[in-house]
Amino acid sequence: MPYKKPKIEKIYHTIGEVAEMLGESVSLIRYWETQFDALKPAKNKKGNRLFTNDDIFTLKLIHHLVKQRGLTLKGAQQKLKENREETIQNYEIVERLQDIRSQLVEIRDNMQD
């Protein structure tokens, strides 16, 4: 029986990794950190930001609200404070629908070949 390496998940991600995940600049992530109280990444001794998976999820929510839904930063802050659960549900629904759409497009493309 072959040895299977266990899948190792990172606990902390650098700001560069997070910016790449979101397709945004590092400076924008830093700016959002100053604007949203929900974002408090840990910092190491050098002062580098270390983002947890919860921080990344919050950043994805902010990205969804600001970049995809077109809310202002004030609007996104208010939405996260007042209706966080509803915002999370809406975000998850949109993510699932986008995943389903990409699967359907892939199926369509495979049928045309």
Summary of the structure (lengths in Angstrom):
residues: 113
radius of gyration: 17.5
end to end distance: 38.4
largest distance: 56.3
contacts: 250
relative contact order: 0.10
helix: 65%
strand: 6%
